[in-house]
Amino acid sequence: MNHRRDGILRGEGLRRLSPPPARLKAGPVVVIECVESIPCNPCVQACPKGAIIIEGDINNTPTVDYDKCNGCGLCISACPGLAIFVVDASRSDGVGVVVLPYEYAPLPEKGEIVSALNREGEAVCDALVVRVINTKALDRTPLVSIEVPVEHVMAVRHFRRRGDRS
């Protein structure tokens, strides 16, 4: 099962969009979980390294040249579908970082403990907010970096602030 029945990316569909394990361990890298065939390419335009490609028809989904990607994250806020993340599984202390788009108010604060959620919205682990970037250049899509156990960097795709009911 990929994603067609409930919209949740999983199985072969997820494996196909994931960076190779060796690249995950080499440093920050973009993960694009875009599965919609629609005319959209702001991520391509946002990438200063030319690492994001849409071949042929603009309705095709983007792919990543992982040799070019440095994990800068400029593409995250450019994505209208909130389908782009940066993961970093390169640290040796067992902790990884996930950079997420976050369009809710109020923004979390650095040092805040949040509940990291998987694609299904289920709590996976606690996470530490280590950075919040909210600049005009990000086009009203702040980026929140959270630390999670490294084994969860490819599972965590959102978070819930403590006390939030939704």
Secondary structure as GFF3:
##gff-version 3
##sequence-region A 1 166
A	DSSP	alpha_helix	11	17	.	.	.	ID=ss1
A	DSSP	alpha_helix	21	24	.	.	.	ID=ss2
A	DSSP	beta_strand	29	32	.	.	.	ID=ss3
A	DSSP	alpha_helix	42	46	.	.	.	ID=ss4
A	DSSP	beta_strand	52	53	.	.	.	ID=ss5
A	DSSP	beta_strand	63	64	.	.	.	ID=ss6
A	DSSP	beta_strand	84	88	.	.	.	ID=ss7
A	DSSP	beta_strand	95	101	.	.	.	ID=ss8
A	DSSP	beta_strand	113	117	.	.	.	ID=ss9
A	DSSP	beta_strand	123	133	.	.	.	ID=ss10
A	DSSP	three_ten_helix	136	138	.	.	.	ID=ss11
A	DSSP	beta_strand	143	149	.	.	.	ID=ss12
A	DSSP	three_ten_helix	150	152	.	.	.	ID=ss13
A	DSSP	beta_strand	158	161	.	.	.	ID=ss14
###
